[in-house]
Amino acid sequence: MTPVSVSPQATASADTNTSSDPSFVAPETQSPSSSSENPAPADAATALAAAGPMAAPASSDDAAPDVPAVQESAAPAAPAVTASPDVAPEAPTDSAAASPDDGATPPAADPDEAEATLAEPGPAADGNAPPAAAEVVDRNETTPSAGDAAEPADAPAAAAPVEGTEVAAVGDAAAPAPPVPAPAAPAAATPEPPQPDPAEPLVEAESPLSPEAAQCLELAGPVDAGVPVSAAAGALKRSRIAEAATLCTAAAAAADAPPEVLFLAAEVAQARRDLSGAFDLLERAADAGLAAAQTRLGDYHLFGIAPAGEDAEAAIAHYQRAAAGGDPAGMTTLALMYRVGKGVPRDPARMVALLEDAADAGYHFAIYRLAQTYMTGEGIPGKVDDTLGIPDPARGAALYAAAAEAGNITAALELAGLYGDPASGLADDPAERARLTLLASRSGLPEAIAAMASLYETGDGVDYDPQVAALLYVRALETGKVGFDTLRRTVRGGWDRDTARAFQTILQERGLYDGAIDGIVGRGTASAAAGLVPQ
């Protein structure tokens, strides 16, 4: 059992709906720092800045006031997370393909967005949507919908030097002089190496990569079939591949093109809706030994994008090869197939073992799903399995924390909620709840912005500040992703009177509300708040 090595993936889910990401043109969600250090905010202005810009108010009086500092507290150290021993991949099953009971649906990408992503026009669209990541899991309110594809993560930062390590100082004492060696016997004459025949032409060593292939890999970045960890990372991934599109396509035309180049060229072809061409490139990459290509081919078969249509058994075979080749996205998708019994019998133990392996590889989405399993028994019949040690809230919390620190915003927000839920088995920790909520809100996740507002409204883990709470509620509504009826779902009871007055004042200054500033939130306030939603 080895500890999980948590490192941001340069590839999310949305943040987290799926385990593999076959379309780099799909939009995503978050942009938290992929660093494992996410300190509590210094003040409310930090939370407002993290939530992003708000529509210009009618009056300059809407500026956020100076506010007291957020209560800081270091996040408790999560216990080391261990993984199960490696499990050998299974042979393809002959079982009939069963429909996942969680309702996986591939997201449809927008052709206009795909065309805008690439610098040059591609082949004519064939009308097919690109394959979705293999989402065979149920959705929840904090997880973006299929249309909100997961975001790629920022490229991992170089490891920082270990603190406290110093070069040993040289002592002041002079070292004793070494003894004088005795004269050595004359060495035997060494024959000169044979000289090349001037008549033979010199052959220069061939470069392992063509110039196009080298530039393709440099510009497009590392190959990854996993869910990008954030919206910012997804956007970065798409822009890099768009920049390298011409080079990658040209390099892939070579018979000996590296498999990584073939994979990247397949991403270009897929964005141009040339799914047949993308499939052929992925098959070449898989034949050359690239495990990520096996994962992507599994996605094509799972969602019927392959030339032969949907084939769950073929998908399973590709995922098993991907898992055997060490691709964490392939391991995770295969685990979810065992979870719902699609193409294979339901097998909770196999699911957990595969998720453990993928989590041990540092894959944020696998860590997140494993956290759900240990916290609530998700994916386990009856929610309990004593032989697997499930549920285990302490381990679930440690895994949630690990996924959050890897940049998974859904994990951060869910864990924040668990710290305030008496049924979770976790001790109430307002400061940690505020820290995790801020981490998620920094990504721009609307639910997290609203949750952060609720903390300021109630003074939970932060200094009570009705002005900041009202401003954050407005920003959450302005995204159009949070409705007025769910704006305060993390708050028990009615509106705080001062927060309600501040909220009504903002609506009035926007020209949306002409009622009394009385702190009583009724139909008039709710109707005015609807005007904040972008049309």
ZANUKOL-562639 format. One record per residue (C-alpha): residue number from 1; z, y negated, x negated. Coordinates in nm, 3 decimals, padded with zeros to 5 digits. Example, Ala and Ser with C-alpha at 12.3 -4.5 7.8 and 13.67 -1.06 7.14 Angstrom:
// residues 2
<site 1; <00.780; 00.450; -01.230>>
<site 2; <00.714; 00.106; -01.367>>
// end
This chain:
// residues 535
<site 1; <00.000; 00.000; 00.000>>
<site 2; <-00.109; -00.322; -00.163>>
<site 3; <-00.025; -00.676; -00.053>>
<site 4; <-00.291; -00.867; 00.132>>
<site 5; <-00.460; -01.119; -00.089>>
<site 6; <-00.514; -01.416; 00.138>>
<site 7; <-00.790; -01.642; 00.023>>
<site 8; <-01.023; -01.860; 00.230>>
<site 9; <-01.355; -01.702; 00.303>>
<site 10; <-01.667; -01.895; 00.222>>
<site 11; <-01.822; -01.772; 00.538>>
<site 12; <-01.506; -01.791; 01.117>>
<site 13; <-01.477; -01.793; 01.453>>
<site 14; <-01.532; -01.952; 01.574>>
<site 15; <-01.278; -01.934; 01.440>>
<site 16; <-01.250; -01.638; 01.563>>
<site 17; <-01.435; -01.470; 01.842>>
<site 18; <-01.633; -01.226; 01.631>>
<site 19; <-01.608; -01.032; 01.313>>
<site 20; <-01.952; -01.100; 01.171>>
<site 21; <-02.172; -01.405; 01.188>>
<site 22; <-02.544; -01.329; 01.215>>
<site 23; <-02.654; -01.682; 01.306>>
<site 24; <-02.601; -01.974; 01.076>>
<site 25; <-02.740; -02.219; 01.330>>
<site 26; <-02.463; -02.173; 01.584>>
<site 27; <-02.213; -02.461; 01.622>>
<site 28; <-01.846; -02.407; 01.535>>
<site 29; <-01.504; -02.547; 01.561>>
<site 30; <-01.266; -02.652; 01.287>>
<site 31; <-01.228; -02.825; 00.957>>
<site 32; <-00.880; -02.773; 00.820>>
<site 33; <-00.835; -02.759; 00.450>>
<site 34; <-00.886; -02.408; 00.328>>
<site 35; <-00.601; -02.462; 00.089>>
<site 36; <-00.291; -02.258; 00.149>>
<site 37; <-00.085; -02.574; 00.129>>
<site 38; <-00.067; -02.770; 00.454>>
<site 39; <00.242; -02.992; 00.438>>
<site 40; <00.390; -03.151; 00.745>>
<site 41; <00.244; -03.494; 00.820>>
<site 42; <00.413; -03.797; 00.672>>
<site 43; <00.396; -03.989; 01.000>>
<site 44; <00.226; -04.008; 01.337>>
<site 45; <-00.063; -04.203; 01.191>>
<site 46; <-00.150; -03.887; 01.000>>
<site 47; <-00.169; -03.692; 01.325>>
<site 48; <-00.388; -03.959; 01.480>>
<site 49; <-00.620; -03.963; 01.180>>
<site 50; <-00.639; -03.585; 01.187>>
<site 51; <-00.742; -03.591; 01.552>>
<site 52; <-01.051; -03.793; 01.470>>
<site 53; <-01.188; -04.121; 01.602>>
<site 54; <-01.124; -04.233; 01.955>>
<site 55; <-01.362; -04.436; 02.165>>
<site 56; <-01.316; -04.806; 02.103>>
<site 57; <-01.059; -04.950; 02.343>>
<site 58; <-01.126; -05.263; 02.543>>
<site 59; <-00.831; -05.430; 02.375>>
<site 60; <-00.723; -05.435; 02.013>>
<site 61; <-00.372; -05.361; 02.133>>
<site 62; <-00.456; -04.990; 02.137>>
<site 63; <-00.402; -04.953; 01.766>>
<site 64; <-00.146; -04.687; 01.684>>
<site 65; <00.190; -04.843; 01.605>>
<site 66; <00.389; -04.758; 01.300>>
<site 67; <00.608; -04.465; 01.384>>
<site 68; <00.895; -04.278; 01.226>>
<site 69; <00.823; -03.989; 00.999>>
<site 70; <00.753; -03.642; 01.124>>
<site 71; <01.035; -03.403; 01.059>>
<site 72; <00.936; -03.219; 00.746>>
<site 73; <01.033; -02.869; 00.661>>
<site 74; <00.876; -02.621; 00.431>>
<site 75; <00.713; -02.329; 00.602>>
<site 76; <00.923; -02.015; 00.571>>
<site 77; <00.781; -01.775; 00.319>>
<site 78; <00.598; -01.497; 00.495>>
<site 79; <00.686; -01.146; 00.381>>
<site 80; <00.424; -00.966; 00.178>>
<site 81; <00.164; -00.803; 00.396>>
<site 82; <00.064; -00.455; 00.302>>
<site 83; <-00.246; -00.261; 00.380>>
<site 84; <-00.307; 00.103; 00.456>>
<site 85; <-00.472; 00.325; 00.195>>
<site 86; <-00.847; 00.317; 00.193>>
<site 87; <-01.001; 00.527; 00.465>>
<site 88; <-01.327; 00.703; 00.401>>
<site 89; <-01.606; 00.599; 00.638>>
<site 90; <-01.685; 00.835; 00.919>>
<site 91; <-02.022; 00.984; 00.984>>
<site 92; <-02.219; 00.839; 01.276>>
<site 93; <-02.088; 00.967; 01.604>>
<site 94; <-02.291; 01.142; 01.866>>
<site 95; <-02.078; 01.011; 02.148>>
<site 96; <-02.250; 00.817; 02.421>>
<site 97; <-02.239; 00.441; 02.390>>
<site 98; <-01.976; 00.300; 02.619>>
<site 99; <-01.972; -00.056; 02.738>>
<site 100; <-01.682; -00.242; 02.578>>
<site 101; <-01.418; -00.316; 02.835>>
<site 102; <-01.367; -00.657; 02.678>>
<site 103; <-01.711; -00.786; 02.767>>
<site 104; <-01.886; -00.873; 02.443>>
<site 105; <-02.170; -01.119; 02.491>>
<site 106; <-02.395; -01.256; 02.219>>
<site 107; <-02.410; -01.636; 02.209>>
<site 108; <-02.750; -01.791; 02.261>>
<site 109; <-02.849; -02.037; 01.990>>
<site 110; <-03.046; -02.353; 02.066>>
<site 111; <-03.402; -02.339; 01.923>>
<site 112; <-03.408; -02.716; 01.890>>
<site 113; <-03.100; -02.705; 01.672>>
<site 114; <-03.251; -02.432; 01.460>>
<site 115; <-03.565; -02.633; 01.402>>
<site 116; <-03.362; -02.939; 01.312>>
<site 117; <-03.156; -02.737; 01.069>>
<site 118; <-03.444; -02.639; 00.844>>
<site 119; <-03.646; -02.887; 00.647>>
<site 120; <-03.981; -02.732; 00.732>>
<site 121; <-04.118; -02.580; 01.055>>
<site 122; <-04.110; -02.204; 01.085>>
<site 123; <-04.317; -01.949; 01.272>>
<site 124; <-04.350; -01.978; 01.647>>
<site 125; <-04.039; -01.881; 01.837>>
<site 126; <-04.049; -01.545; 02.005>>
<site 127; <-03.805; -01.640; 02.277>>
<site 128; <-03.530; -01.408; 02.163>>
<site 129; <-03.183; -01.535; 02.093>>
<site 130; <-03.045; -01.442; 01.751>>
<site 131; <-02.792; -01.160; 01.741>>
<site 132; <-02.435; -01.256; 01.799>>
<site 133; <-02.154; -01.144; 01.582>>
<site 134; <-02.013; -00.817; 01.699>>
<site 135; <-01.758; -00.949; 01.939>>
<site 136; <-01.605; -00.655; 02.116>>
<site 137; <-01.280; -00.826; 02.189>>
<site 138; <-01.150; -01.015; 02.487>>
<site 139; <-01.135; -01.392; 02.485>>
<site 140; <-00.830; -01.607; 02.535>>
<site 141; <-00.784; -01.969; 02.622>>
<site 142; <-00.732; -02.082; 02.264>>
<site 143; <-01.032; -01.894; 02.133>>
<site 144; <-01.364; -02.082; 02.156>>
<site 145; <-01.622; -01.940; 02.392>>
<site 146; <-01.928; -01.749; 02.282>>
<site 147; <-02.123; -02.071; 02.280>>
<site 148; <-01.874; -02.219; 02.037>>
<site 149; <-01.959; -01.995; 01.746>>
<site 150; <-01.711; -01.962; 01.467>>
<site 151; <-01.712; -02.202; 01.178>>
<site 152; <-01.776; -02.109; 00.822>>
<site 153; <-01.507; -02.178; 00.569>>
<site 154; <-01.513; -02.415; 00.282>>
<site 155; <-01.604; -02.263; -00.051>>
<site 156; <-01.285; -02.131; -00.211>>
<site 157; <-01.138; -02.361; -00.469>>
<site 158; <-01.101; -02.247; -00.825>>
<site 159; <-00.762; -02.095; -00.895>>
<site 160; <-00.515; -02.351; -01.021>>
<site 161; <-00.328; -02.284; -01.340>>
<site 162; <00.008; -02.119; -01.290>>
<site 163; <00.280; -02.376; -01.301>>
<site 164; <00.541; -02.345; -01.570>>
<site 165; <00.320; -02.166; -01.817>>
<site 166; <00.314; -02.335; -02.152>>
<site 167; <00.173; -02.258; -02.493>>
<site 168; <00.453; -02.145; -02.718>>
<site 169; <00.546; -02.410; -02.974>>
<site 170; <00.500; -02.333; -03.339>>
<site 171; <00.831; -02.311; -03.522>>
<site 172; <00.927; -02.554; -03.796>>
<site 173; <00.998; -02.285; -04.058>>
<site 174; <00.716; -02.233; -04.304>>
<site 175; <00.558; -01.890; -04.295>>
<site 176; <00.590; -01.684; -04.617>>
<site 177; <00.282; -01.683; -04.835>>
<site 178; <00.075; -01.368; -04.796>>
<site 179; <00.052; -01.133; -05.096>>
<site 180; <-00.252; -01.174; -05.317>>
<site 181; <-00.483; -00.879; -05.256>>
<site 182; <-00.607; -00.668; -05.546>>
<site 183; <-00.972; -00.717; -05.643>>
<site 184; <-01.191; -00.508; -05.420>>
<site 185; <-01.439; -00.258; -05.559>>
<site 186; <-01.798; -00.378; -05.540>>
<site 187; <-01.955; -00.282; -05.211>>
<site 188; <-02.247; -00.046; -05.202>>
<site 189; <-02.579; -00.213; -05.150>>
<site 190; <-02.671; -00.234; -04.783>>
<site 191; <-03.032; -00.161; -04.704>>
<site 192; <-03.214; -00.447; -04.540>>
<site 193; <-03.316; -00.395; -04.177>>
<site 194; <-03.681; -00.313; -04.123>>
<site 195; <-03.897; -00.619; -04.070>>
<site 196; <-04.121; -00.641; -03.765>>
<site 197; <-04.485; -00.567; -03.811>>
<site 198; <-04.673; -00.901; -03.801>>
<site 199; <-04.958; -00.724; -03.627>>
<site 200; <-04.738; -00.639; -03.326>>
<site 201; <-04.700; -00.918; -03.068>>
<site 202; <-04.344; -01.032; -02.995>>
<site 203; <-04.228; -00.956; -02.637>>
<site 204; <-03.982; -01.206; -02.490>>
<site 205; <-03.689; -01.064; -02.293>>
<site 206; <-03.753; -01.102; -01.921>>
<site 207; <-03.514; -01.320; -01.716>>
<site 208; <-03.318; -01.113; -01.460>>
<site 209; <-03.409; -01.367; -01.190>>
<site 210; <-03.719; -01.564; -01.111>>
<site 211; <-03.675; -01.942; -01.106>>
<site 212; <-03.708; -01.942; -00.727>>
<site 213; <-03.447; -01.666; -00.687>>
<site 214; <-03.203; -01.837; -00.922>>
<site 215; <-03.237; -02.169; -00.739>>
<site 216; <-03.213; -01.999; -00.400>>
<site 217; <-02.880; -01.841; -00.492>>
<site 218; <-02.751; -02.160; -00.649>>
<site 219; <-02.837; -02.380; -00.351>>
<site 220; <-02.757; -02.141; -00.066>>
<site 221; <-02.429; -02.014; -00.204>>
<site 222; <-02.272; -01.669; -00.177>>
<site 223; <-02.384; -01.411; 00.076>>
<site 224; <-02.137; -01.343; 00.354>>
<site 225; <-02.179; -01.169; 00.690>>
<site 226; <-01.837; -01.275; 00.815>>
<site 227; <-01.727; -01.535; 01.063>>
<site 228; <-01.703; -01.879; 00.902>>
<site 229; <-01.347; -02.000; 00.901>>
<site 230; <-01.412; -02.355; 01.020>>
<site 231; <-01.669; -02.583; 01.175>>
<site 232; <-01.699; -02.776; 00.853>>
<site 233; <-01.759; -02.459; 00.657>>
<site 234; <-02.022; -02.349; 00.907>>
<site 235; <-02.201; -02.679; 00.885>>
<site 236; <-02.191; -02.660; 00.506>>
<site 237; <-02.333; -02.310; 00.512>>
<site 238; <-02.618; -02.409; 00.742>>
<site 239; <-02.706; -02.717; 00.541>>
<site 240; <-02.709; -02.526; 00.213>>
<site 241; <-02.937; -02.257; 00.350>>
<site 242; <-03.164; -02.520; 00.502>>
<site 243; <-03.190; -02.688; 00.163>>
<site 244; <-03.274; -02.356; -00.003>>
<site 245; <-03.507; -02.231; 00.273>>
<site 246; <-03.838; -02.279; 00.091>>
<site 247; <-03.708; -02.132; -00.235>>
<site 248; <-03.541; -01.832; -00.071>>
<site 249; <-03.848; -01.751; 00.136>>
<site 250; <-04.072; -01.770; -00.171>>
<site 251; <-03.835; -01.562; -00.384>>
<site 252; <-03.806; -01.293; -00.114>>
<site 253; <-04.182; -01.235; -00.130>>
<site 254; <-04.140; -01.065; -00.467>>
<site 255; <-04.127; -00.686; -00.457>>
<site 256; <-03.821; -00.685; -00.682>>
<site 257; <-03.636; -00.968; -00.509>>
<site 258; <-03.256; -00.937; -00.541>>
<site 259; <-03.084; -00.816; -00.223>>
<site 260; <-02.881; -01.137; -00.199>>
<site 261; <-03.203; -01.339; -00.191>>
<site 262; <-03.342; -01.109; 00.078>>
<site 263; <-03.029; -01.162; 00.288>>
<site 264; <-03.052; -01.540; 00.258>>
<site 265; <-03.423; -01.534; 00.338>>
<site 266; <-03.336; -01.331; 00.648>>
<site 267; <-03.100; -01.610; 00.755>>
<site 268; <-03.387; -01.856; 00.722>>
<site 269; <-03.620; -01.632; 00.923>>
<site 270; <-03.354; -01.581; 01.189>>
<site 271; <-03.302; -01.955; 01.229>>
<site 272; <-03.676; -01.989; 01.282>>
<site 273; <-03.656; -01.720; 01.551>>
<site 274; <-03.860; -01.480; 01.340>>
<site 275; <-03.625; -01.194; 01.420>>
<site 276; <-03.873; -00.923; 01.325>>
<site 277; <-03.917; -01.078; 00.982>>
<site 278; <-03.541; -01.120; 00.945>>
<site 279; <-03.484; -00.755; 01.036>>
<site 280; <-03.734; -00.637; 00.774>>
<site 281; <-03.569; -00.852; 00.507>>
<site 282; <-03.227; -00.717; 00.599>>
<site 283; <-03.352; -00.360; 00.577>>
<site 284; <-03.483; -00.429; 00.225>>
<site 285; <-03.150; -00.584; 00.128>>
<site 286; <-02.956; -00.290; 00.274>>
<site 287; <-03.180; -00.038; 00.096>>
<site 288; <-03.103; -00.224; -00.227>>
<site 289; <-02.731; -00.168; -00.172>>
<site 290; <-02.607; -00.494; -00.014>>
<site 291; <-02.319; -00.406; 00.220>>
<site 292; <-02.335; -00.740; 00.403>>
<site 293; <-02.691; -00.655; 00.507>>
<site 294; <-02.564; -00.332; 00.663>>
<site 295; <-02.319; -00.538; 00.868>>
<site 296; <-02.591; -00.770; 00.988>>
<site 297; <-02.822; -00.479; 01.077>>
<site 298; <-02.535; -00.334; 01.279>>
<site 299; <-02.518; -00.661; 01.472>>
<site 300; <-02.892; -00.646; 01.542>>
<site 301; <-02.863; -00.294; 01.682>>
<site 302; <-02.542; -00.365; 01.874>>
<site 303; <-02.688; -00.655; 02.069>>
<site 304; <-03.039; -00.522; 02.114>>
<site 305; <-03.207; -00.763; 01.873>>
<site 306; <-03.345; -00.481; 01.657>>
<site 307; <-03.710; -00.386; 01.725>>
<site 308; <-03.597; -00.068; 01.902>>
<site 309; <-03.347; -00.253; 02.119>>
<site 310; <-02.978; -00.182; 02.166>>
<site 311; <-02.852; 00.128; 01.990>>
<site 312; <-02.474; 00.160; 01.958>>
<site 313; <-02.494; 00.472; 01.742>>
<site 314; <-02.731; 00.305; 01.498>>
<site 315; <-02.498; 00.004; 01.491>>
<site 316; <-02.200; 00.227; 01.413>>
<site 317; <-02.392; 00.396; 01.130>>
<site 318; <-02.467; 00.057; 00.972>>
<site 319; <-02.108; -00.063; 01.013>>
<site 320; <-01.982; 00.258; 00.851>>
<site 321; <-02.214; 00.203; 00.555>>
<site 322; <-02.098; -00.158; 00.534>>
<site 323; <-01.735; -00.047; 00.536>>
<site 324; <-01.805; 00.213; 00.270>>
<site 325; <-01.967; -00.061; 00.063>>
<site 326; <-01.658; -00.281; 00.092>>
<site 327; <-01.785; -00.550; 00.333>>
<site 328; <-01.480; -00.681; 00.524>>
<site 329; <-01.686; -00.813; 00.815>>
<site 330; <-01.837; -00.468; 00.864>>
<site 331; <-01.492; -00.310; 00.846>>
<site 332; <-01.362; -00.550; 01.109>>
<site 333; <-01.648; -00.497; 01.353>>
<site 334; <-01.616; -00.121; 01.314>>
<site 335; <-01.243; -00.153; 01.381>>
<site 336; <-01.314; -00.340; 01.704>>
<site 337; <-01.561; -00.071; 01.808>>
<site 338; <-01.283; 00.186; 01.768>>
<site 339; <-01.058; -00.046; 01.963>>
<site 340; <-01.277; -00.050; 02.275>>
<site 341; <-01.451; 00.285; 02.227>>
<site 342; <-01.810; 00.161; 02.205>>
<site 343; <-02.030; 00.413; 02.025>>
<site 344; <-01.720; 00.595; 01.901>>
<site 345; <-01.409; 00.740; 02.065>>
<site 346; <-01.118; 00.499; 02.101>>
<site 347; <-00.897; 00.542; 01.799>>
<site 348; <-00.612; 00.293; 01.751>>
<site 349; <-00.506; 00.443; 01.418>>
<site 350; <-00.857; 00.410; 01.276>>
<site 351; <-00.879; 00.057; 01.413>>
<site 352; <-00.557; -00.045; 01.239>>
<site 353; <-00.656; 00.123; 00.911>>
<site 354; <-00.990; -00.061; 00.902>>
<site 355; <-00.830; -00.394; 00.989>>
<site 356; <-00.573; -00.336; 00.714>>
<site 357; <-00.853; -00.278; 00.462>>
<site 358; <-01.042; -00.589; 00.572>>
<site 359; <-00.723; -00.797; 00.572>>
<site 360; <-00.642; -00.671; 00.225>>
<site 361; <-00.983; -00.807; 00.121>>
<site 362; <-00.868; -01.150; 00.244>>
<site 363; <-01.087; -01.173; 00.554>>
<site 364; <-00.925; -01.429; 00.785>>
<site 365; <-01.060; -01.283; 01.108>>
<site 366; <-00.928; -00.934; 01.029>>
<site 367; <-00.587; -01.079; 00.942>>
<site 368; <-00.586; -01.265; 01.274>>
<site 369; <-00.676; -00.957; 01.481>>
<site 370; <-00.421; -00.748; 01.292>>
<site 371; <-00.161; -01.015; 01.366>>
<site 372; <-00.236; -00.987; 01.739>>
<site 373; <-00.202; -00.611; 01.723>>
<site 374; <00.135; -00.615; 01.550>>
<site 375; <00.271; -00.904; 01.756>>
<site 376; <00.175; -00.789; 02.105>>
<site 377; <00.027; -00.439; 02.071>>
<site 378; <-00.323; -00.575; 02.140>>
<site 379; <-00.574; -00.289; 02.131>>
<site 380; <-00.304; -00.020; 02.150>>
<site 381; <-00.282; 00.189; 02.469>>
<site 382; <00.040; 00.092; 02.642>>
<site 383; <00.089; -00.182; 02.378>>
<site 384; <00.322; 00.054; 02.188>>
<site 385; <00.265; 00.312; 01.914>>
<site 386; <00.578; 00.423; 01.729>>
<site 387; <00.379; 00.616; 01.470>>
<site 388; <00.195; 00.296; 01.372>>
<site 389; <00.508; 00.083; 01.395>>
<site 390; <00.357; -00.133; 01.668>>
<site 391; <00.470; -00.376; 01.793>>
<site 392; <00.640; -00.544; 01.500>>
<site 393; <00.692; -00.917; 01.569>>
<site 394; <00.811; -00.994; 01.216>>
<site 395; <00.500; -00.847; 01.059>>
<site 396; <00.283; -01.001; 01.327>>
<site 397; <00.426; -01.345; 01.247>>
<site 398; <00.364; -01.292; 00.875>>
<site 399; <00.003; -01.197; 00.945>>
<site 400; <-00.045; -01.493; 01.178>>
<site 401; <00.086; -01.721; 00.903>>
<site 402; <-00.147; -01.560; 00.650>>
<site 403; <-00.449; -01.608; 00.879>>
<site 404; <-00.350; -01.968; 00.948>>
<site 405; <-00.312; -02.046; 00.578>>
<site 406; <-00.656; -01.892; 00.522>>
<site 407; <-00.790; -02.156; 00.760>>
<site 408; <-00.803; -01.969; 01.093>>
<site 409; <-00.712; -02.244; 01.340>>
<site 410; <-00.677; -02.015; 01.639>>
<site 411; <-00.415; -01.817; 01.448>>
<site 412; <-00.231; -02.137; 01.360>>
<site 413; <-00.221; -02.258; 01.719>>
<site 414; <-00.120; -01.919; 01.860>>
<site 415; <00.159; -01.884; 01.604>>
<site 416; <00.282; -02.234; 01.688>>
<site 417; <00.308; -02.128; 02.051>>
<site 418; <00.492; -01.809; 01.959>>
<site 419; <00.761; -02.008; 01.780>>
<site 420; <00.839; -02.173; 02.112>>
<site 421; <00.816; -01.858; 02.326>>
<site 422; <01.147; -01.678; 02.378>>
<site 423; <00.957; -01.358; 02.464>>
<site 424; <00.787; -01.347; 02.123>>
<site 425; <01.092; -01.227; 01.937>>
<site 426; <01.062; -01.516; 01.689>>
<site 427; <01.340; -01.766; 01.637>>
<site 428; <01.267; -02.113; 01.773>>
<site 429; <01.144; -02.332; 01.486>>
<site 430; <01.036; -02.681; 01.599>>
<site 431; <00.943; -02.802; 01.250>>
<site 432; <00.720; -02.502; 01.181>>
<site 433; <00.568; -02.530; 01.528>>
<site 434; <00.479; -02.893; 01.454>>
<site 435; <00.338; -02.807; 01.111>>
<site 436; <00.111; -02.536; 01.247>>
<site 437; <-00.002; -02.750; 01.541>>
<site 438; <-00.095; -03.030; 01.304>>
<site 439; <-00.283; -02.782; 01.086>>
<site 440; <-00.493; -02.683; 01.388>>
<site 441; <-00.536; -03.039; 01.514>>
<site 442; <-00.677; -03.146; 01.177>>
<site 443; <-00.977; -02.931; 01.258>>
<site 444; <-01.050; -03.134; 01.567>>
<site 445; <-00.969; -02.844; 01.799>>
<site 446; <-00.918; -03.017; 02.137>>
<site 447; <-00.639; -02.782; 02.250>>
<site 448; <-00.453; -02.851; 01.927>>
<site 449; <-00.487; -03.229; 01.969>>
<site 450; <-00.341; -03.199; 02.319>>
<site 451; <-00.062; -02.974; 02.191>>
<site 452; <00.021; -03.227; 01.918>>
<site 453; <00.041; -03.497; 02.186>>
<site 454; <00.288; -03.284; 02.376>>
<site 455; <00.511; -03.260; 02.069>>
<site 456; <00.521; -03.639; 02.042>>
<site 457; <00.588; -03.670; 02.414>>
<site 458; <00.890; -03.440; 02.391>>
<site 459; <01.003; -03.514; 02.035>>
<site 460; <00.972; -03.146; 01.952>>
<site 461; <00.959; -03.108; 01.574>>
<site 462; <00.842; -03.469; 01.535>>
<site 463; <00.991; -03.806; 01.617>>
<site 464; <00.956; -03.893; 01.985>>
<site 465; <00.672; -04.144; 02.024>>
<site 466; <00.517; -04.202; 02.369>>
<site 467; <00.247; -04.435; 02.233>>
<site 468; <00.114; -04.177; 01.990>>
<site 469; <00.143; -03.905; 02.255>>
<site 470; <-00.068; -04.108; 02.498>>
<site 471; <-00.333; -04.185; 02.236>>
<site 472; <-00.363; -03.817; 02.143>>
<site 473; <-00.389; -03.716; 02.509>>
<site 474; <-00.677; -03.962; 02.544>>
<site 475; <-00.851; -03.822; 02.238>>
<site 476; <-00.819; -03.468; 02.367>>
<site 477; <-00.972; -03.567; 02.702>>
<site 478; <-01.254; -03.755; 02.527>>
<site 479; <-01.375; -03.429; 02.371>>
<site 480; <-01.469; -03.302; 02.715>>
<site 481; <-01.321; -02.963; 02.622>>
<site 482; <-00.976; -03.016; 02.775>>
<site 483; <-00.927; -03.088; 03.143>>
<site 484; <-00.658; -03.311; 03.289>>
<site 485; <-00.502; -03.012; 03.465>>
<site 486; <-00.454; -02.825; 03.133>>
<site 487; <-00.381; -03.128; 02.916>>
<site 488; <-00.006; -03.067; 02.908>>
<site 489; <00.005; -02.692; 02.953>>
<site 490; <00.251; -02.654; 02.663>>
<site 491; <00.500; -02.892; 02.829>>
<site 492; <00.750; -02.775; 03.088>>
<site 493; <00.810; -03.024; 03.365>>
<site 494; <00.657; -03.356; 03.461>>
<site 495; <00.538; -03.644; 03.245>>
<site 496; <00.780; -03.836; 03.030>>
<site 497; <00.796; -04.178; 03.201>>
<site 498; <00.727; -04.388; 02.887>>
<site 499; <00.441; -04.161; 02.781>>
<site 500; <00.291; -04.187; 03.130>>
<site 501; <00.313; -04.567; 03.121>>
<site 502; <00.143; -04.576; 02.780>>
<site 503; <-00.127; -04.343; 02.913>>
<site 504; <-00.184; -04.559; 03.222>>
<site 505; <-00.201; -04.870; 03.005>>
<site 506; <-00.480; -04.722; 02.793>>
<site 507; <-00.672; -04.627; 03.108>>
<site 508; <-00.626; -04.978; 03.242>>
<site 509; <-00.749; -05.137; 02.919>>
<site 510; <-01.057; -04.917; 02.935>>
<site 511; <-01.132; -05.048; 03.283>>
<site 512; <-01.068; -04.707; 03.439>>
<site 513; <-00.738; -04.766; 03.618>>
<site 514; <-00.625; -05.051; 03.843>>
<site 515; <-00.304; -04.902; 03.977>>
<site 516; <00.055; -04.978; 03.892>>
<site 517; <00.182; -04.910; 03.541>>
<site 518; <00.480; -04.725; 03.682>>
<site 519; <00.482; -04.399; 03.485>>
<site 520; <00.413; -04.198; 03.798>>
<site 521; <00.115; -03.976; 03.737>>
<site 522; <-00.062; -03.895; 04.059>>
<site 523; <-00.413; -03.876; 04.197>>
<site 524; <-00.501; -04.228; 04.089>>
<site 525; <-00.410; -04.165; 03.725>>
<site 526; <-00.584; -03.828; 03.726>>
<site 527; <-00.900; -03.977; 03.878>>
<site 528; <-00.902; -04.255; 03.619>>
<site 529; <-00.854; -04.003; 03.337>>
<site 530; <-01.173; -03.828; 03.448>>
<site 531; <-01.358; -04.137; 03.325>>
<site 532; <-01.263; -04.047; 02.967>>
<site 533; <-01.477; -03.735; 02.976>>
<site 534; <-01.815; -03.795; 02.809>>
<site 535; <-02.107; -03.772; 03.049>>
// end
